[in-house]
Amino acid sequence: MRVAWEEEVTTMTSPYEAVVVLSRALDQAGDVLAAVHPDQHSQPTPCQGWDVERLIRHLVATPGKFAAMVRGEQPDWATDPPVAGDPAAAFRTAADDLIHLWHQQGDATDERAADMQTAELAVHTWDLARATGQSAELDESVADRGLALMADGLTPDNRGDAFAEEVEAPDDAPVYHRLAAFSGRRLDDAWLDGTA
């Protein structure tokens, strides 16, 4: 989600690596979406106030909004339309378009923007996996890059409405747990083991 702190984030590594990791983030989000059953849509998620159906709508709309940002446009983050048909298929089509657009940027690739997109996807993919009891391991490189981006630019003063207050997590906790905690997610046992 586009937030104020994105302007403060410094360049971290090569822009090409940023797009490679973003591609992994999109791939795993598509896989998690594909494993959601329709009867799970009313279940709560770690993203406060959103059930699974609302989170699916947001995830499916996200690649298209990210593509608008790459084109220099301002997407409407306030609305996520209902999804017609297969959510995973719709997401993957939009994800392919997004990565194609990033590849077209070449040397002009904005690494910071790509990392911001990875961070958003990493958090919400974890949200959806936890909410639907999925046990498949998520790509740690995605969370590592997302957490580094957020830790570099997100402070208590600029979290805005997009993020709750940071939750404490042990330094040796799995990286997705640390990312979720930094994003303000509760780390109680039910969310951590996917039985909430």
C-alpha positions as CSV (number, residue, x, y, z in Angstrom):
1,M,0.0,0.0,0.0
2,R,1.3,3.5,-0.8
3,V,2.2,5.2,2.4
4,A,4.2,8.3,3.4
5,W,7.3,6.4,4.5
6,E,8.1,5.1,1.0
7,E,9.7,8.4,0.2
8,E,12.3,7.9,3.0
9,V,13.5,4.5,2.0
10,T,17.0,4.2,0.6
11,T,18.3,2.0,-2.2
12,M,19.2,-1.4,-0.9
13,T,20.7,-3.6,-3.6
14,S,20.5,-4.0,-7.4
15,P,17.2,-3.2,-9.1
16,Y,17.2,-6.4,-11.0
17,E,17.4,-8.5,-7.8
18,A,14.4,-6.4,-6.5
19,V,12.3,-7.5,-9.5
20,V,13.4,-11.1,-9.1
21,V,12.3,-11.2,-5.5
22,L,9.0,-9.4,-6.4
23,S,8.3,-12.1,-9.0
24,R,8.8,-14.7,-6.2
25,A,6.4,-12.8,-4.0
26,L,3.8,-12.7,-6.7
27,D,4.2,-16.5,-7.4
28,Q,3.7,-17.5,-3.8
29,A,0.7,-15.2,-3.4
30,G,-0.9,-16.8,-6.4
31,D,-0.2,-20.3,-4.9
32,V,-1.8,-19.3,-1.6
33,L,-4.8,-17.8,-3.3
34,A,-5.2,-21.0,-5.3
35,A,-5.4,-23.1,-2.1
36,V,-8.2,-21.1,-0.5
37,H,-11.6,-22.9,-0.4
38,P,-14.8,-21.0,-1.0
39,D,-16.1,-22.1,2.4
40,Q,-13.2,-20.2,4.1
41,H,-14.2,-16.8,2.7
42,S,-16.0,-15.7,5.9
43,Q,-13.1,-16.6,8.2
44,P,-11.2,-13.8,10.0
45,T,-7.6,-12.9,9.1
46,P,-4.7,-11.4,11.0
47,C,-5.4,-8.2,9.0
48,Q,-7.7,-6.5,11.5
49,G,-11.3,-6.0,10.3
50,W,-10.8,-8.0,7.1
51,D,-12.2,-11.5,6.5
52,V,-10.7,-13.9,3.9
53,E,-13.0,-12.6,1.1
54,R,-12.0,-9.0,1.7
55,L,-8.3,-9.9,1.8
56,I,-8.7,-11.9,-1.5
57,R,-10.3,-8.9,-3.1
58,H,-7.4,-6.7,-2.0
59,L,-4.7,-9.2,-3.1
60,V,-6.3,-9.7,-6.6
61,A,-6.5,-6.0,-7.1
62,T,-3.0,-5.3,-5.9
63,P,-0.9,-6.1,-9.0
64,G,-3.0,-3.9,-11.2
65,K,-2.6,-1.0,-8.7
66,F,1.1,-1.6,-8.5
67,A,1.3,-1.5,-12.3
68,A,-0.4,1.9,-12.3
69,M,2.2,3.1,-9.8
70,V,5.0,1.9,-12.2
71,R,3.4,3.9,-15.0
72,G,3.4,7.0,-12.8
73,E,-0.3,6.9,-12.0
74,Q,-2.1,7.2,-8.7
75,P,-4.1,4.0,-8.0
76,D,-7.3,4.1,-5.9
77,W,-6.4,2.2,-2.7
78,A,-9.7,2.9,-1.1
79,T,-11.7,0.3,-3.2
80,D,-11.1,-3.3,-4.2
81,P,-13.8,-4.6,-6.5
82,P,-15.4,-8.1,-6.1
83,V,-13.6,-10.8,-8.0
84,A,-15.4,-12.6,-10.8
85,G,-14.3,-16.1,-11.5
86,D,-11.1,-17.7,-10.2
87,P,-9.2,-15.3,-7.9
88,A,-5.9,-17.1,-8.4
89,A,-6.2,-17.0,-12.1
90,A,-7.1,-13.3,-12.1
91,F,-4.2,-12.5,-9.8
92,R,-1.7,-14.4,-11.9
93,T,-2.8,-12.7,-15.1
94,A,-2.3,-9.3,-13.4
95,A,0.9,-10.4,-11.8
96,D,2.3,-11.4,-15.2
97,D,1.4,-8.0,-16.6
98,L,3.1,-6.3,-13.6
99,I,6.4,-8.2,-14.0
100,H,6.4,-7.6,-17.8
101,L,6.0,-3.9,-17.0
102,W,8.9,-4.0,-14.6
103,H,11.1,-5.7,-17.1
104,Q,10.4,-2.9,-19.5
105,Q,11.9,-0.4,-17.1
106,G,15.4,-1.8,-17.6
107,D,18.0,0.4,-16.0
108,A,15.3,2.8,-14.9
109,T,13.9,0.3,-12.5
110,D,12.9,1.9,-9.2
111,E,14.3,-0.7,-6.7
112,R,12.6,1.0,-3.8
113,A,9.2,0.8,-5.4
114,A,9.7,-2.8,-6.3
115,D,10.7,-3.6,-2.7
116,M,7.6,-1.8,-1.3
117,Q,5.5,-4.0,-3.5
118,T,7.3,-7.1,-2.2
119,A,6.7,-6.0,1.4
120,E,3.0,-5.5,0.8
121,L,2.6,-8.9,-0.9
122,A,4.7,-10.7,1.8
123,V,2.5,-9.4,4.6
124,H,-0.8,-10.2,3.0
125,T,0.3,-13.6,1.7
126,W,1.2,-14.5,5.3
127,D,-2.2,-13.1,6.4
128,L,-4.1,-15.3,4.0
129,A,-2.0,-18.4,4.6
130,R,-2.5,-18.1,8.4
131,A,-6.2,-17.4,8.0
132,T,-6.8,-20.4,5.9
133,G,-4.6,-22.9,7.7
134,Q,-2.1,-23.4,4.9
135,S,1.1,-25.0,6.1
136,A,3.3,-24.7,3.0
137,E,6.6,-22.8,3.8
138,L,6.8,-19.3,2.4
139,D,9.8,-18.0,0.6
140,E,12.1,-16.4,3.3
141,S,13.9,-14.2,0.7
142,V,10.6,-12.4,0.1
143,A,10.0,-11.7,3.8
144,D,13.7,-10.7,4.3
145,R,13.5,-8.1,1.6
146,G,10.1,-6.9,2.7
147,L,11.1,-6.5,6.3
148,A,14.4,-4.7,5.4
149,L,12.4,-2.2,3.3
150,M,9.8,-1.6,6.1
151,A,12.4,-1.4,8.9
152,D,14.3,1.1,6.9
153,G,11.5,3.5,6.4
154,L,8.5,2.8,8.7
155,T,8.6,4.6,12.1
156,P,6.0,5.0,14.8
157,D,5.4,8.5,13.5
158,N,4.5,7.6,9.9
159,R,2.6,4.4,10.1
160,G,-0.7,6.2,9.3
161,D,-3.9,4.1,8.9
162,A,-2.1,1.4,6.9
163,F,-0.3,-0.2,9.8
164,A,-1.1,-0.9,13.5
165,E,1.5,-0.4,16.2
166,E,4.4,-2.8,16.0
167,V,4.0,-6.0,18.0
168,E,7.1,-7.3,19.9
169,A,8.6,-10.5,18.3
170,P,11.7,-12.4,19.4
171,D,14.8,-11.6,17.4
172,D,15.2,-15.3,16.6
173,A,11.5,-15.7,15.4
174,P,11.0,-16.9,11.8
175,V,11.3,-13.9,9.4
176,Y,7.6,-14.0,8.5
177,H,6.6,-13.8,12.1
178,R,8.9,-10.8,12.6
179,L,7.5,-9.2,9.4
180,A,4.0,-9.7,10.6
181,A,4.8,-8.3,14.0
182,F,6.5,-5.3,12.6
183,S,3.3,-4.7,10.5
184,G,1.2,-4.8,13.7
185,R,-0.2,-8.3,13.4
186,R,-0.9,-10.3,16.6
187,L,1.4,-13.2,17.1
188,D,-0.8,-15.4,19.3
189,D,-0.6,-19.1,19.0
190,A,-3.8,-19.4,16.8
191,W,-2.4,-17.2,14.1
192,L,1.1,-18.8,14.2
193,D,-0.2,-22.3,13.8
194,G,-3.0,-21.4,11.4
195,T,-5.9,-22.6,13.6
196,A,-7.5,-19.2,14.3
